[in-house]
Amino acid sequence: MADIDDLLGALAAKAPPAFSTLESDVFQGLARQREQATARRGMVLALGVAAMVGIVGAIAPAAPAQAEPLFGVPQSAPSHLLAD
């Protein structure tokens, strides 16, 4: 009966050169999948938080909406009061 070490040695000698990098390729693939899963979880969490803030903001507004110009003259400015 053949010794298992001799059989494994012969198999290693006949192995294609691509097998030498197989282990590092597998570990790189696992790391890439882990990073993708982490990024996906972060995006889902951000989406969930944004959806909750939007829903709560739409259901229970803090104050009635008031339309005032952002960079214009406010309606209560003296120039508007005198012109009207």
C-alpha positions as CSV (number, residue, x, y, z in Angstrom):
1,M,0.0,0.0,0.0
2,A,1.3,3.5,-0.9
3,D,2.3,5.9,1.7
4,I,-0.2,8.8,1.9
5,D,2.7,11.3,2.2
6,D,4.1,10.0,-1.1
7,L,0.7,10.3,-2.8
8,L,0.2,13.9,-1.6
9,G,3.7,14.8,-2.6
10,A,3.2,13.5,-6.1
11,L,-0.2,15.3,-6.3
12,A,1.5,18.6,-5.2
13,A,4.2,18.2,-7.8
14,K,1.6,17.8,-10.6
15,A,-0.6,20.7,-9.4
16,P,-1.1,23.6,-11.8
17,P,0.6,26.9,-10.8
18,A,-2.8,28.5,-10.3
19,F,-3.2,26.4,-7.2
20,S,-0.4,28.3,-5.4
21,T,-2.6,31.5,-5.3
22,L,-5.8,29.7,-4.6
23,E,-5.8,30.3,-0.9
24,S,-5.1,34.0,-1.2
25,D,-7.8,34.4,-3.8
26,V,-10.4,32.6,-1.6
27,F,-9.5,34.9,1.4
28,Q,-9.7,38.0,-0.8
29,G,-13.1,36.9,-2.0
30,L,-14.3,36.3,1.6
31,A,-13.0,39.8,2.6
32,R,-14.7,41.4,-0.4
33,Q,-18.1,39.7,0.5
34,R,-17.7,40.8,4.1
35,E,-17.1,44.4,3.0
36,Q,-20.1,44.3,0.6
37,A,-22.3,43.0,3.4
38,T,-21.2,45.7,5.7
39,A,-21.8,48.4,3.1
40,R,-25.2,46.9,2.3
41,R,-26.2,46.9,6.0
42,G,-25.1,50.5,6.3
43,M,-27.2,51.6,3.3
44,V,-30.3,49.7,4.6
45,L,-29.8,51.3,8.1
46,A,-29.5,54.8,6.5
47,L,-32.6,54.1,4.4
48,G,-34.6,53.0,7.4
49,V,-33.6,56.1,9.4
50,A,-34.4,58.4,6.5
51,A,-37.8,56.7,6.0
52,M,-38.6,57.0,9.7
53,V,-37.7,60.7,9.9
54,G,-39.8,61.3,6.8
55,I,-42.8,59.5,8.1
56,V,-42.7,61.1,11.5
57,G,-42.1,64.5,10.0
58,A,-45.1,64.1,7.7
59,I,-47.5,62.7,10.3
60,A,-46.6,65.1,13.2
61,P,-45.4,68.5,11.9
62,A,-43.8,70.7,14.6
63,A,-45.4,73.9,13.4
64,P,-47.7,75.1,10.7
65,A,-45.9,75.9,7.4
66,Q,-45.1,79.6,6.8
67,A,-43.9,80.8,3.4
68,E,-41.2,83.5,3.8
69,P,-38.6,84.4,1.2
70,L,-35.2,82.9,2.0
71,F,-33.1,85.8,0.8
72,G,-35.8,88.4,0.0
73,V,-37.3,91.0,2.3
74,P,-39.6,89.5,4.9
75,Q,-43.3,90.5,4.9
76,S,-42.9,92.2,8.3
77,A,-40.0,94.5,7.2
78,P,-40.7,98.2,7.5
79,S,-40.3,98.8,3.8
80,H,-43.1,96.4,3.0
81,L,-45.3,97.9,5.7
82,L,-44.8,101.4,4.3
83,A,-45.3,100.4,0.7
84,D,-48.6,98.7,1.2
